[in-house]
């Protein structure tokens, strides 16, 4: 079970920054959305192989 660096980098950059920004704005709906999309994306990387 090896994660490709590119997938991990995109995950951290896109979802991580979006989640941090939403938490700073205290926009809980947006934060929940980005967290759920991030988890779904991360899970899809493991399941597709």
MARPA-479674 format. One record per residue: residue in one letter; x, y, z of N, C-alpha, C, O in turn. Coordinates in steps of 0.05 Angstrom, whole numbers, plus 5000, padded with zeros to 4 digits. Each point is the difference from the previous one (the first is absolute). Layout:
aXYZXYZXYZXYZ ...
//
This chain:
x501749765000498350245000501850255000500750105021 x500049994955501850234998498450244988498749984980 x501650245034498650254991501950154982502450045007 x496750044970501650164982500350285011498150115011 x504350004987500650265011498250224988499250185015 x500249804959498450214987497250015012499050215005 x499849564999497349995011500050115029498250155007 x503849785008500150105028500550315000498850145016 x502949964966500550284998497550164993499450215012 x499149694968497550134992498050005023498750205005 x501249585009498249975023500650215021498250145009 x504349884999500950185021499650294991499050165015 x501949904961499850284991497150094997499350215011 x499249644974497350104994498149985024498950205009 x500849565002498149965021501050115027498450115016 x504149874989501150105025499850305002499150105020 x501750054960499850295000497150095000499450195015 x498949684970497250084999498749955028498450165009 x502349625004499049945026500950205021498450105016 x504249974983501050195019498750284996499350135020 x500449954955498750254995497150005010499150205011 x499549594985497249985009499850015030498250125012 x503749755001500050005030500750285010498850085021 x503050064967500750275008497650194997499650185017 x498849784963497650174995497749905018497950135000 x502449655013498049875017497549944983497750025009 x502849904966497949914982499849705002501449864986 x497050045033500049725007498949824977500949784997 x497250324988498949854978502149964978500449774990 x501150445004502149984980502349825010501149844985 x499650185041502149845011499249704999501649834994 x495950115013499049734999500149894972500749774995 x498550394986500049924972502849934990500449794988 x501550395018502849944991501249765014501549854988 x497850125038501049775014498949744988501549814996 x495950194998498749764989501249944972500549774993 x499850444990501149964974502949905001500949844984 x500650275035502849915004500249715008501649854989 x496750075030500049725009499149814977501249794996 x496850304989499049844977502249974979500449784989 x501050435005502249994981502249825009501149854985 x499750185040502149845012499249705000501749834994 x495850115012499149735001499949884971500749774996 x498650394984499949914973502849934990500249814983 x501950325026502749934992500749715010501349864985 x497850075038500549735010498349794987501049784995 x496550285000498249804989500449944970499249794991 x501950404994500149974971502149794992500049904978 x501850045040502249824993499449715008501649824996 
//
